[in-house]
Amino acid sequence: MALVLALWNLRTIPKVERPAPYNRANLFVRDRGRCVYCEIKLTMDETTVDHVLPKSRGGQTNYLNCVASCDLCNLRKAN
């Protein structure tokens, strides 16, 4: 026995939310314009992208591995 559902009054197609594309501007917005390490407020020009697991150790460039940071924290963390 199968259950069949009919949508008689469907006027619009439901939207499926897509994740925002990965880029520096979206990373800045996600991290609320602050360095994730020292929490100072940054401008877009001051923001650097830090790989939590460095690329040299197999880290990927994506939202799960990248954070917004200031120059000093990014240099301090190094590799």
mmCIF file of the N, C-alpha and C atoms, coordinates in Angstrom:
data_MODEL
# 
_entry.id   MODEL 
# 
loop_
_atom_site.group_PDB 
_atom_site.id 
_atom_site.type_symbol 
_atom_site.label_atom_id 
_atom_site.label_alt_id 
_atom_site.label_comp_id 
_atom_site.label_asym_id 
_atom_site.label_entity_id 
_atom_site.label_seq_id 
_atom_site.pdbx_PDB_ins_code 
_atom_site.Cartn_x 
_atom_site.Cartn_y 
_atom_site.Cartn_z 
_atom_site.occupancy 
_atom_site.B_iso_or_equiv 
_atom_site.pdbx_formal_charge 
_atom_site.auth_seq_id 
_atom_site.auth_comp_id 
_atom_site.auth_asym_id 
_atom_site.auth_atom_id 
_atom_site.pdbx_PDB_model_num 
ATOM 1   N N  . MET A 1 1  ? 0.851  -1.174 0.000  1.00 0.00 ? 1  MET A N  1 
ATOM 2   C CA . MET A 1 1  ? 0.000  0.000  0.000  1.00 0.00 ? 1  MET A CA 1 
ATOM 3   C C  . MET A 1 1  ? 0.899  1.240  0.000  1.00 0.00 ? 1  MET A C  1 
ATOM 4   N N  . ALA A 1 2  ? 0.691  2.151  -0.928 1.00 0.00 ? 2  ALA A N  1 
ATOM 5   C CA . ALA A 1 2  ? 1.505  3.356  -1.039 1.00 0.00 ? 2  ALA A CA 1 
ATOM 6   C C  . ALA A 1 2  ? 0.671  4.576  -0.690 1.00 0.00 ? 2  ALA A C  1 
ATOM 7   N N  . LEU A 1 3  ? 1.313  5.549  -0.102 1.00 0.00 ? 3  LEU A N  1 
ATOM 8   C CA . LEU A 1 3  ? 0.669  6.811  0.246  1.00 0.00 ? 3  LEU A CA 1 
ATOM 9   C C  . LEU A 1 3  ? 1.048  7.842  -0.805 1.00 0.00 ? 3  LEU A C  1 
ATOM 10  N N  . VAL A 1 4  ? 0.050  8.457  -1.411 1.00 0.00 ? 4  VAL A N  1 
ATOM 11  C CA . VAL A 1 4  ? 0.284  9.446  -2.448 1.00 0.00 ? 4  VAL A CA 1 
ATOM 12  C C  . VAL A 1 4  ? -0.198 10.794 -1.943 1.00 0.00 ? 4  VAL A C  1 
ATOM 13  N N  . LEU A 1 5  ? 0.656  11.799 -2.085 1.00 0.00 ? 5  LEU A N  1 
ATOM 14  C CA . LEU A 1 5  ? 0.320  13.146 -1.639 1.00 0.00 ? 5  LEU A CA 1 
ATOM 15  C C  . LEU A 1 5  ? 0.231  14.049 -2.860 1.00 0.00 ? 5  LEU A C  1 
ATOM 16  N N  . ALA A 1 6  ? -0.890 14.717 -3.021 1.00 0.00 ? 6  ALA A N  1 
ATOM 17  C CA . ALA A 1 6  ? -1.067 15.619 -4.158 1.00 0.00 ? 6  ALA A CA 1 
ATOM 18  C C  . ALA A 1 6  ? -1.112 17.049 -3.643 1.00 0.00 ? 6  ALA A C  1 
ATOM 19  N N  . LEU A 1 7  ? -0.377 17.937 -4.306 1.00 0.00 ? 7  LEU A N  1 
ATOM 20  C CA . LEU A 1 7  ? -0.371 19.350 -3.951 1.00 0.00 ? 7  LEU A CA 1 
ATOM 21  C C  . LEU A 1 7  ? -1.223 20.099 -4.976 1.00 0.00 ? 7  LEU A C  1 
ATOM 22  N N  . TRP A 1 8  ? -2.481 20.283 -4.652 1.00 0.00 ? 8  TRP A N  1 
ATOM 23  C CA . TRP A 1 8  ? -3.414 20.885 -5.591 1.00 0.00 ? 8  TRP A CA 1 
ATOM 24  C C  . TRP A 1 8  ? -3.232 22.393 -5.712 1.00 0.00 ? 8  TRP A C  1 
ATOM 25  N N  . ASN A 1 9  ? -2.883 23.065 -4.645 1.00 0.00 ? 9  ASN A N  1 
ATOM 26  C CA . ASN A 1 9  ? -2.834 24.520 -4.644 1.00 0.00 ? 9  ASN A CA 1 
ATOM 27  C C  . ASN A 1 9  ? -1.421 25.075 -4.528 1.00 0.00 ? 9  ASN A C  1 
ATOM 28  N N  . LEU A 1 10 ? -0.453 24.400 -5.053 1.00 0.00 ? 10 LEU A N  1 
ATOM 29  C CA . LEU A 1 10 ? 0.920  24.863 -4.992 1.00 0.00 ? 10 LEU A CA 1 
ATOM 30  C C  . LEU A 1 10 ? 1.094  26.010 -5.979 1.00 0.00 ? 10 LEU A C  1 
ATOM 31  N N  . ARG A 1 11 ? 1.356  27.216 -5.462 1.00 0.00 ? 11 ARG A N  1 
ATOM 32  C CA . ARG A 1 11 ? 1.484  28.388 -6.316 1.00 0.00 ? 11 ARG A CA 1 
ATOM 33  C C  . ARG A 1 11 ? 2.940  28.774 -6.563 1.00 0.00 ? 11 ARG A C  1 
ATOM 34  N N  . THR A 1 12 ? 3.796  28.484 -5.630 1.00 0.00 ? 12 THR A N  1 
ATOM 35  C CA . THR A 1 12 ? 5.216  28.801 -5.801 1.00 0.00 ? 12 THR A CA 1 
ATOM 36  C C  . THR A 1 12 ? 6.045  27.575 -5.472 1.00 0.00 ? 12 THR A C  1 
ATOM 37  N N  . ILE A 1 13 ? 7.196  27.516 -6.084 1.00 0.00 ? 13 ILE A N  1 
ATOM 38  C CA . ILE A 1 13 ? 8.109  26.414 -5.797 1.00 0.00 ? 13 ILE A CA 1 
ATOM 39  C C  . ILE A 1 13 ? 8.897  26.777 -4.542 1.00 0.00 ? 13 ILE A C  1 
ATOM 40  N N  . PRO A 1 14 ? 8.923  25.897 -3.554 1.00 0.00 ? 14 PRO A N  1 
ATOM 41  C CA . PRO A 1 14 ? 9.666  26.210 -2.331 1.00 0.00 ? 14 PRO A CA 1 
ATOM 42  C C  . PRO A 1 14 ? 11.149 26.435 -2.633 1.00 0.00 ? 14 PRO A C  1 
ATOM 43  N N  . LYS A 1 15 ? 11.734 27.442 -1.989 1.00 0.00 ? 15 LYS A N  1 
ATOM 44  C CA . LYS A 1 15 ? 13.147 27.736 -2.197 1.00 0.00 ? 15 LYS A CA 1 
ATOM 45  C C  . LYS A 1 15 ? 14.008 26.835 -1.328 1.00 0.00 ? 15 LYS A C  1 
ATOM 46  N N  . VAL A 1 16 ? 15.078 26.373 -1.903 1.00 0.00 ? 16 VAL A N  1 
ATOM 47  C CA . VAL A 1 16 ? 16.069 25.604 -1.160 1.00 0.00 ? 16 VAL A CA 1 
ATOM 48  C C  . VAL A 1 16 ? 17.236 26.540 -0.925 1.00 0.00 ? 16 VAL A C  1 
ATOM 49  N N  . GLU A 1 17 ? 17.566 26.783 0.346  1.00 0.00 ? 17 GLU A N  1 
ATOM 50  C CA . GLU A 1 17 ? 18.655 27.711 0.639  1.00 0.00 ? 17 GLU A CA 1 
ATOM 51  C C  . GLU A 1 17 ? 19.987 27.072 0.329  1.00 0.00 ? 17 GLU A C  1 
ATOM 52  N N  . ARG A 1 18 ? 20.791 27.814 -0.415 1.00 0.00 ? 18 ARG A N  1 
ATOM 53  C CA . ARG A 1 18 ? 22.130 27.355 -0.748 1.00 0.00 ? 18 ARG A CA 1 
ATOM 54  C C  . ARG A 1 18 ? 23.121 28.057 0.162  1.00 0.00 ? 18 ARG A C  1 
ATOM 55  N N  . PRO A 1 19 ? 24.189 27.380 0.503  1.00 0.00 ? 19 PRO A N  1 
ATOM 56  C CA . PRO A 1 19 ? 25.200 28.063 1.304  1.00 0.00 ? 19 PRO A CA 1 
ATOM 57  C C  . PRO A 1 19 ? 25.850 29.188 0.501  1.00 0.00 ? 19 PRO A C  1 
ATOM 58  N N  . ALA A 1 20 ? 26.265 30.226 1.195  1.00 0.00 ? 20 ALA A N  1 
ATOM 59  C CA . ALA A 1 20 ? 26.923 31.350 0.529  1.00 0.00 ? 20 ALA A CA 1 
ATOM 60  C C  . ALA A 1 20 ? 28.235 30.866 -0.075 1.00 0.00 ? 20 ALA A C  1 
ATOM 61  N N  . PRO A 1 21 ? 28.601 31.375 -1.249 1.00 0.00 ? 21 PRO A N  1 
ATOM 62  C CA . PRO A 1 21 ? 29.863 30.949 -1.854 1.00 0.00 ? 21 PRO A CA 1 
ATOM 63  C C  . PRO A 1 21 ? 31.041 31.372 -0.986 1.00 0.00 ? 21 PRO A C  1 
ATOM 64  N N  . TYR A 1 22 ? 32.091 30.572 -0.991 1.00 0.00 ? 22 TYR A N  1 
ATOM 65  C CA . TYR A 1 22 ? 33.266 30.885 -0.189 1.00 0.00 ? 22 TYR A CA 1 
ATOM 66  C C  . TYR A 1 22 ? 34.035 32.034 -0.831 1.00 0.00 ? 22 TYR A C  1 
ATOM 67  N N  . ASN A 1 23 ? 34.226 33.091 -0.068 1.00 0.00 ? 23 ASN A N  1 
ATOM 68  C CA . ASN A 1 23 ? 35.119 34.181 -0.455 1.00 0.00 ? 23 ASN A CA 1 
ATOM 69  C C  . ASN A 1 23 ? 35.454 34.992 0.798  1.00 0.00 ? 23 ASN A C  1 
ATOM 70  N N  . ARG A 1 24 ? 36.406 35.888 0.672  1.00 0.00 ? 24 ARG A N  1 
ATOM 71  C CA . ARG A 1 24 ? 36.893 36.643 1.819  1.00 0.00 ? 24 ARG A CA 1 
ATOM 72  C C  . ARG A 1 24 ? 35.801 37.533 2.426  1.00 0.00 ? 24 ARG A C  1 
ATOM 73  N N  . ALA A 1 25 ? 34.973 38.123 1.593  1.00 0.00 ? 25 ALA A N  1 
ATOM 74  C CA . ALA A 1 25 ? 33.904 38.997 2.082  1.00 0.00 ? 25 ALA A CA 1 
ATOM 75  C C  . ALA A 1 25 ? 32.888 38.212 2.916  1.00 0.00 ? 25 ALA A C  1 
ATOM 76  N N  . ASN A 1 26 ? 32.506 37.035 2.463  1.00 0.00 ? 26 ASN A N  1 
ATOM 77  C CA . ASN A 1 26 ? 31.557 36.220 3.223  1.00 0.00 ? 26 ASN A CA 1 
ATOM 78  C C  . ASN A 1 26 ? 32.181 35.684 4.508  1.00 0.00 ? 26 ASN A C  1 
ATOM 79  N N  . LEU A 1 27 ? 33.469 35.411 4.488  1.00 0.00 ? 27 LEU A N  1 
ATOM 80  C CA . LEU A 1 27 ? 34.179 34.988 5.691  1.00 0.00 ? 27 LEU A CA 1 
ATOM 81  C C  . LEU A 1 27 ? 34.182 36.130 6.709  1.00 0.00 ? 27 LEU A C  1 
ATOM 82  N N  . PHE A 1 28 ? 34.394 37.360 6.239  1.00 0.00 ? 28 PHE A N  1 
ATOM 83  C CA . PHE A 1 28 ? 34.368 38.552 7.087  1.00 0.00 ? 28 PHE A CA 1 
ATOM 84  C C  . PHE A 1 28 ? 33.001 38.700 7.755  1.00 0.00 ? 28 PHE A C  1 
ATOM 85  N N  . VAL A 1 29 ? 31.934 38.507 6.998  1.00 0.00 ? 29 VAL A N  1 
ATOM 86  C CA . VAL A 1 29 ? 30.574 38.614 7.536  1.00 0.00 ? 29 VAL A CA 1 
ATOM 87  C C  . VAL A 1 29 ? 30.307 37.489 8.538  1.00 0.00 ? 29 VAL A C  1 
ATOM 88  N N  . ARG A 1 30 ? 30.705 36.273 8.196  1.00 0.00 ? 30 ARG A N  1 
ATOM 89  C CA . ARG A 1 30 ? 30.484 35.142 9.092  1.00 0.00 ? 30 ARG A CA 1 
ATOM 90  C C  . ARG A 1 30 ? 31.135 35.348 10.454 1.00 0.00 ? 30 ARG A C  1 
ATOM 91  N N  . ASP A 1 31 ? 32.355 35.893 10.451 1.00 0.00 ? 31 ASP A N  1 
ATOM 92  C CA . ASP A 1 31 ? 33.089 36.096 11.704 1.00 0.00 ? 31 ASP A CA 1 
ATOM 93  C C  . ASP A 1 31 ? 32.819 37.469 12.317 1.00 0.00 ? 31 ASP A C  1 
ATOM 94  N N  . ARG A 1 32 ? 31.794 38.145 11.821 1.00 0.00 ? 32 ARG A N  1 
ATOM 95  C CA . ARG A 1 32 ? 31.305 39.421 12.351 1.00 0.00 ? 32 ARG A CA 1 
ATOM 96  C C  . ARG A 1 32 ? 32.358 40.523 12.379 1.00 0.00 ? 32 ARG A C  1 
ATOM 97  N N  . GLY A 1 33 ? 33.272 40.500 11.418 1.00 0.00 ? 33 GLY A N  1 
ATOM 98  C CA . GLY A 1 33 ? 34.253 41.564 11.288 1.00 0.00 ? 33 GLY A CA 1 
ATOM 99  C C  . GLY A 1 33 ? 35.255 41.624 12.419 1.00 0.00 ? 33 GLY A C  1 
ATOM 100 N N  . ARG A 1 34 ? 35.505 40.482 13.056 1.00 0.00 ? 34 ARG A N  1 
ATOM 101 C CA . ARG A 1 34 ? 36.451 40.437 14.172 1.00 0.00 ? 34 ARG A CA 1 
ATOM 102 C C  . ARG A 1 34 ? 37.460 39.318 13.955 1.00 0.00 ? 34 ARG A C  1 
ATOM 103 N N  . CYS A 1 35 ? 38.651 39.532 14.487 1.00 0.00 ? 35 CYS A N  1 
ATOM 104 C CA . CYS A 1 35 ? 39.668 38.480 14.482 1.00 0.00 ? 35 CYS A CA 1 
ATOM 105 C C  . CYS A 1 35 ? 39.183 37.373 15.427 1.00 0.00 ? 35 CYS A C  1 
ATOM 106 N N  . VAL A 1 36 ? 39.187 36.142 14.985 1.00 0.00 ? 36 VAL A N  1 
ATOM 107 C CA . VAL A 1 36 ? 38.686 35.052 15.832 1.00 0.00 ? 36 VAL A CA 1 
ATOM 108 C C  . VAL A 1 36 ? 39.626 34.735 16.997 1.00 0.00 ? 36 VAL A C  1 
ATOM 109 N N  . TYR A 1 37 ? 40.867 35.197 16.926 1.00 0.00 ? 37 TYR A N  1 
ATOM 110 C CA . TYR A 1 37 ? 41.828 34.901 17.987 1.00 0.00 ? 37 TYR A CA 1 
ATOM 111 C C  . TYR A 1 37 ? 41.855 35.983 19.068 1.00 0.00 ? 37 TYR A C  1 
ATOM 112 N N  . CYS A 1 38 ? 42.027 37.249 18.677 1.00 0.00 ? 38 CYS A N  1 
ATOM 113 C CA . CYS A 1 38 ? 42.125 38.320 19.679 1.00 0.00 ? 38 CYS A CA 1 
ATOM 114 C C  . CYS A 1 38 ? 40.853 39.164 19.763 1.00 0.00 ? 38 CYS A C  1 
ATOM 115 N N  . GLU A 1 39 ? 39.910 38.939 18.880 1.00 0.00 ? 39 GLU A N  1 
ATOM 116 C CA . GLU A 1 39 ? 38.593 39.565 18.850 1.00 0.00 ? 39 GLU A CA 1 
ATOM 117 C C  . GLU A 1 39 ? 38.592 41.074 18.622 1.00 0.00 ? 39 GLU A C  1 
ATOM 118 N N  . ILE A 1 40 ? 39.675 41.624 18.050 1.00 0.00 ? 40 ILE A N  1 
ATOM 119 C CA . ILE A 1 40 ? 39.635 43.049 17.721 1.00 0.00 ? 40 ILE A CA 1 
ATOM 120 C C  . ILE A 1 40 ? 38.776 43.250 16.482 1.00 0.00 ? 40 ILE A C  1 
ATOM 121 N N  . LYS A 1 41 ? 38.155 44.415 16.404 1.00 0.00 ? 41 LYS A N  1 
ATOM 122 C CA . LYS A 1 41 ? 37.315 44.735 15.254 1.00 0.00 ? 41 LYS A CA 1 
ATOM 123 C C  . LYS A 1 41 ? 38.203 45.054 14.061 1.00 0.00 ? 41 LYS A C  1 
ATOM 124 N N  . LEU A 1 42 ? 37.867 44.503 12.906 1.00 0.00 ? 42 LEU A N  1 
ATOM 125 C CA . LEU A 1 42 ? 38.661 44.669 11.688 1.00 0.00 ? 42 LEU A CA 1 
ATOM 126 C C  . LEU A 1 42 ? 37.853 45.357 10.611 1.00 0.00 ? 42 LEU A C  1 
ATOM 127 N N  . THR A 1 43 ? 38.557 46.008 9.707  1.00 0.00 ? 43 THR A N  1 
ATOM 128 C CA . THR A 1 43 ? 37.910 46.468 8.480  1.00 0.00 ? 43 THR A CA 1 
ATOM 129 C C  . THR A 1 43 ? 38.138 45.374 7.439  1.00 0.00 ? 43 THR A C  1 
ATOM 130 N N  . MET A 1 44 ? 37.461 45.498 6.332  1.00 0.00 ? 44 MET A N  1 
ATOM 131 C CA . MET A 1 44 ? 37.610 44.492 5.280  1.00 0.00 ? 44 MET A CA 1 
ATOM 132 C C  . MET A 1 44 ? 39.059 44.448 4.784  1.00 0.00 ? 44 MET A C  1 
ATOM 133 N N  . ASP A 1 45 ? 39.714 45.619 4.696  1.00 0.00 ? 45 ASP A N  1 
ATOM 134 C CA . ASP A 1 45 ? 41.099 45.666 4.216  1.00 0.00 ? 45 ASP A CA 1 
ATOM 135 C C  . ASP A 1 45 ? 42.086 45.063 5.211  1.00 0.00 ? 45 ASP A C  1 
ATOM 136 N N  . GLU A 1 46 ? 41.777 45.108 6.499  1.00 0.00 ? 46 GLU A N  1 
ATOM 137 C CA . GLU A 1 46 ? 42.673 44.566 7.529  1.00 0.00 ? 46 GLU A CA 1 
ATOM 138 C C  . GLU A 1 46 ? 42.512 43.057 7.712  1.00 0.00 ? 46 GLU A C  1 
ATOM 139 N N  . THR A 1 47 ? 41.444 42.507 7.200  1.00 0.00 ? 47 THR A N  1 
ATOM 140 C CA . THR A 1 47 ? 41.144 41.092 7.407  1.00 0.00 ? 47 THR A CA 1 
ATOM 141 C C  . THR A 1 47 ? 42.030 40.201 6.552  1.00 0.00 ? 47 THR A C  1 
ATOM 142 N N  . THR A 1 48 ? 42.645 39.205 7.187  1.00 0.00 ? 48 THR A N  1 
ATOM 143 C CA . THR A 1 48 ? 43.380 38.181 6.458  1.00 0.00 ? 48 THR A CA 1 
ATOM 144 C C  . THR A 1 48 ? 42.692 36.850 6.693  1.00 0.00 ? 48 THR A C  1 
ATOM 145 N N  . VAL A 1 49 ? 42.884 35.935 5.773  1.00 0.00 ? 49 VAL A N  1 
ATOM 146 C CA . VAL A 1 49 ? 42.289 34.602 5.897  1.00 0.00 ? 49 VAL A CA 1 
ATOM 147 C C  . VAL A 1 49 ? 43.331 33.674 6.502  1.00 0.00 ? 49 VAL A C  1 
ATOM 148 N N  . ASP A 1 50 ? 42.978 33.042 7.612  1.00 0.00 ? 50 ASP A N  1 
ATOM 149 C CA . ASP A 1 50 ? 43.885 32.098 8.256  1.00 0.00 ? 50 ASP A CA 1 
ATOM 150 C C  . ASP A 1 50 ? 43.332 30.689 8.106  1.00 0.00 ? 50 ASP A C  1 
ATOM 151 N N  . HIS A 1 51 ? 44.161 29.774 7.675  1.00 0.00 ? 51 HIS A N  1 
ATOM 152 C CA . HIS A 1 51 ? 43.777 28.367 7.595  1.00 0.00 ? 51 HIS A CA 1 
ATOM 153 C C  . HIS A 1 51 ? 44.060 27.741 8.960  1.00 0.00 ? 51 HIS A C  1 
ATOM 154 N N  . VAL A 1 52 ? 43.038 27.211 9.600  1.00 0.00 ? 52 VAL A N  1 
ATOM 155 C CA . VAL A 1 52 ? 43.196 26.598 10.923 1.00 0.00 ? 52 VAL A CA 1 
ATOM 156 C C  . VAL A 1 52 ? 44.174 25.433 10.818 1.00 0.00 ? 52 VAL A C  1 
ATOM 157 N N  . LEU A 1 53 ? 43.942 24.533 9.896  1.00 0.00 ? 53 LEU A N  1 
ATOM 158 C CA . LEU A 1 53 ? 44.915 23.499 9.555  1.00 0.00 ? 53 LEU A CA 1 
ATOM 159 C C  . LEU A 1 53 ? 45.633 24.012 8.311  1.00 0.00 ? 53 LEU A C  1 
ATOM 160 N N  . PRO A 1 54 ? 46.925 24.368 8.426  1.00 0.00 ? 54 PRO A N  1 
ATOM 161 C CA . PRO A 1 54 ? 47.625 24.988 7.297  1.00 0.00 ? 54 PRO A CA 1 
ATOM 162 C C  . PRO A 1 54 ? 47.549 24.171 6.011  1.00 0.00 ? 54 PRO A C  1 
ATOM 163 N N  . LYS A 1 55 ? 47.568 24.883 4.895  1.00 0.00 ? 55 LYS A N  1 
ATOM 164 C CA . LYS A 1 55 ? 47.525 24.214 3.593  1.00 0.00 ? 55 LYS A CA 1 
ATOM 165 C C  . LYS A 1 55 ? 48.709 23.266 3.427  1.00 0.00 ? 55 LYS A C  1 
ATOM 166 N N  . SER A 1 56 ? 49.857 23.627 4.027  1.00 0.00 ? 56 SER A N  1 
ATOM 167 C CA . SER A 1 56 ? 51.037 22.781 3.915  1.00 0.00 ? 56 SER A CA 1 
ATOM 168 C C  . SER A 1 56 ? 50.872 21.451 4.645  1.00 0.00 ? 56 SER A C  1 
ATOM 169 N N  . ARG A 1 57 ? 49.896 21.377 5.526  1.00 0.00 ? 57 ARG A N  1 
ATOM 170 C CA . ARG A 1 57 ? 49.621 20.136 6.260  1.00 0.00 ? 57 ARG A CA 1 
ATOM 171 C C  . ARG A 1 57 ? 48.329 19.483 5.792  1.00 0.00 ? 57 ARG A C  1 
ATOM 172 N N  . GLY A 1 58 ? 47.862 19.886 4.621  1.00 0.00 ? 58 GLY A N  1 
ATOM 173 C CA . GLY A 1 58 ? 46.679 19.244 4.038  1.00 0.00 ? 58 GLY A CA 1 
ATOM 174 C C  . GLY A 1 58 ? 45.372 19.969 4.274  1.00 0.00 ? 58 GLY A C  1 
ATOM 175 N N  . GLY A 1 59 ? 45.414 21.161 4.863  1.00 0.00 ? 59 GLY A N  1 
ATOM 176 C CA . GLY A 1 59 ? 44.193 21.918 5.108  1.00 0.00 ? 59 GLY A CA 1 
ATOM 177 C C  . GLY A 1 59 ? 43.597 22.445 3.813  1.00 0.00 ? 59 GLY A C  1 
ATOM 178 N N  . GLN A 1 60 ? 42.285 22.476 3.760  1.00 0.00 ? 60 GLN A N  1 
ATOM 179 C CA . GLN A 1 60 ? 41.600 22.931 2.552  1.00 0.00 ? 60 GLN A CA 1 
ATOM 180 C C  . GLN A 1 60 ? 41.146 24.373 2.714  1.00 0.00 ? 60 GLN A C  1 
ATOM 181 N N  . THR A 1 61 ? 40.880 25.017 1.598  1.00 0.00 ? 61 THR A N  1 
ATOM 182 C CA . THR A 1 61 ? 40.362 26.379 1.616  1.00 0.00 ? 61 THR A CA 1 
ATOM 183 C C  . THR A 1 61 ? 38.851 26.301 1.512  1.00 0.00 ? 61 THR A C  1 
ATOM 184 N N  . ASN A 1 62 ? 38.187 26.295 2.671  1.00 0.00 ? 62 ASN A N  1 
ATOM 185 C CA . ASN A 1 62 ? 36.736 26.262 2.725  1.00 0.00 ? 62 ASN A CA 1 
ATOM 186 C C  . ASN A 1 62 ? 36.268 26.852 4.050  1.00 0.00 ? 62 ASN A C  1 
ATOM 187 N N  . TYR A 1 63 ? 34.957 26.972 4.230  1.00 0.00 ? 63 TYR A N  1 
ATOM 188 C CA . TYR A 1 63 ? 34.415 27.584 5.446  1.00 0.00 ? 63 TYR A CA 1 
ATOM 189 C C  . TYR A 1 63 ? 34.763 26.815 6.716  1.00 0.00 ? 63 TYR A C  1 
ATOM 190 N N  . LEU A 1 64 ? 34.973 25.531 6.622  1.00 0.00 ? 64 LEU A N  1 
ATOM 191 C CA . LEU A 1 64 ? 35.268 24.742 7.815  1.00 0.00 ? 64 LEU A CA 1 
ATOM 192 C C  . LEU A 1 64 ? 36.694 24.928 8.295  1.00 0.00 ? 64 LEU A C  1 
ATOM 193 N N  . ASN A 1 65 ? 37.599 25.324 7.427  1.00 0.00 ? 65 ASN A N  1 
ATOM 194 C CA . ASN A 1 65 ? 39.011 25.407 7.791  1.00 0.00 ? 65 ASN A CA 1 
ATOM 195 C C  . ASN A 1 65 ? 39.560 26.833 7.801  1.00 0.00 ? 65 ASN A C  1 
ATOM 196 N N  . CYS A 1 66 ? 38.804 27.815 7.362  1.00 0.00 ? 66 CYS A N  1 
ATOM 197 C CA . CYS A 1 66 ? 39.305 29.184 7.276  1.00 0.00 ? 66 CYS A CA 1 
ATOM 198 C C  . CYS A 1 66 ? 38.564 30.105 8.235  1.00 0.00 ? 66 CYS A C  1 
ATOM 199 N N  . VAL A 1 67 ? 39.312 31.061 8.797  1.00 0.00 ? 67 VAL A N  1 
ATOM 200 C CA . VAL A 1 67 ? 38.743 32.058 9.699  1.00 0.00 ? 67 VAL A CA 1 
ATOM 201 C C  . VAL A 1 67 ? 39.318 33.423 9.356  1.00 0.00 ? 67 VAL A C  1 
ATOM 202 N N  . ALA A 1 68 ? 38.611 34.470 9.763  1.00 0.00 ? 68 ALA A N  1 
ATOM 203 C CA . ALA A 1 68 ? 39.110 35.836 9.601  1.00 0.00 ? 68 ALA A CA 1 
ATOM 204 C C  . ALA A 1 68 ? 40.045 36.137 10.760 1.00 0.00 ? 68 ALA A C  1 
ATOM 205 N N  . SER A 1 69 ? 41.175 36.748 10.447 1.00 0.00 ? 69 SER A N  1 
ATOM 206 C CA . SER A 1 69 ? 42.119 37.107 11.508 1.00 0.00 ? 69 SER A CA 1 
ATOM 207 C C  . SER A 1 69 ? 42.847 38.391 11.145 1.00 0.00 ? 69 SER A C  1 
ATOM 208 N N  . CYS A 1 70 ? 43.479 38.987 12.161 1.00 0.00 ? 70 CYS A N  1 
ATOM 209 C CA . CYS A 1 70 ? 44.301 40.166 11.909 1.00 0.00 ? 70 CYS A CA 1 
ATOM 210 C C  . CYS A 1 70 ? 45.689 39.692 11.473 1.00 0.00 ? 70 CYS A C  1 
ATOM 211 N N  . ASP A 1 71 ? 46.475 40.609 10.911 1.00 0.00 ? 71 ASP A N  1 
ATOM 212 C CA . ASP A 1 71 ? 47.819 40.259 10.442 1.00 0.00 ? 71 ASP A CA 1 
ATOM 213 C C  . ASP A 1 71 ? 48.683 39.688 11.561 1.00 0.00 ? 71 ASP A C  1 
ATOM 214 N N  . LEU A 1 72 ? 48.647 40.331 12.732 1.00 0.00 ? 72 LEU A N  1 
ATOM 215 C CA . LEU A 1 72 ? 49.499 39.919 13.835 1.00 0.00 ? 72 LEU A CA 1 
ATOM 216 C C  . LEU A 1 72 ? 49.194 38.485 14.286 1.00 0.00 ? 72 LEU A C  1 
ATOM 217 N N  . CYS A 1 73 ? 47.921 38.172 14.461 1.00 0.00 ? 73 CYS A N  1 
ATOM 218 C CA . CYS A 1 73 ? 47.553 36.811 14.890 1.00 0.00 ? 73 CYS A CA 1 
ATOM 219 C C  . CYS A 1 73 ? 47.875 35.778 13.816 1.00 0.00 ? 73 CYS A C  1 
ATOM 220 N N  . ASN A 1 74 ? 47.672 36.147 12.556 1.00 0.00 ? 74 ASN A N  1 
ATOM 221 C CA . ASN A 1 74 ? 47.963 35.233 11.462 1.00 0.00 ? 74 ASN A CA 1 
ATOM 222 C C  . ASN A 1 74 ? 49.461 34.942 11.404 1.00 0.00 ? 74 ASN A C  1 
ATOM 223 N N  . LEU A 1 75 ? 50.299 35.966 11.574 1.00 0.00 ? 75 LEU A N  1 
ATOM 224 C CA . LEU A 1 75 ? 51.745 35.764 11.579 1.00 0.00 ? 75 LEU A CA 1 
ATOM 225 C C  . LEU A 1 75 ? 52.214 34.993 12.807 1.00 0.00 ? 75 LEU A C  1 
ATOM 226 N N  . ARG A 1 76 ? 51.606 35.291 13.953 1.00 0.00 ? 76 ARG A N  1 
ATOM 227 C CA . ARG A 1 76 ? 51.976 34.622 15.208 1.00 0.00 ? 76 ARG A CA 1 
ATOM 228 C C  . ARG A 1 76 ? 51.680 33.122 15.122 1.00 0.00 ? 76 ARG A C  1 
ATOM 229 N N  . LYS A 1 77 ? 50.566 32.774 14.529 1.00 0.00 ? 77 LYS A N  1 
ATOM 230 C CA . LYS A 1 77 ? 50.196 31.363 14.423 1.00 0.00 ? 77 LYS A CA 1 
ATOM 231 C C  . LYS A 1 77 ? 51.129 30.637 13.479 1.00 0.00 ? 77 LYS A C  1 
ATOM 232 N N  . ALA A 1 78 ? 51.518 31.289 12.404 1.00 0.00 ? 78 ALA A N  1 
ATOM 233 C CA . ALA A 1 78 ? 52.453 30.756 11.411 1.00 0.00 ? 78 ALA A CA 1 
ATOM 234 C C  . ALA A 1 78 ? 51.981 29.408 10.871 1.00 0.00 ? 78 ALA A C  1 
ATOM 235 N N  . ASN A 1 79 ? 52.904 28.449 10.744 1.00 0.00 ? 79 ASN A N  1 
ATOM 236 C CA . ASN A 1 79 ? 52.580 27.171 10.138 1.00 0.00 ? 79 ASN A CA 1 
ATOM 237 C C  . ASN A 1 79 ? 52.431 26.131 11.226 1.00 0.00 ? 79 ASN A C  1 
# 
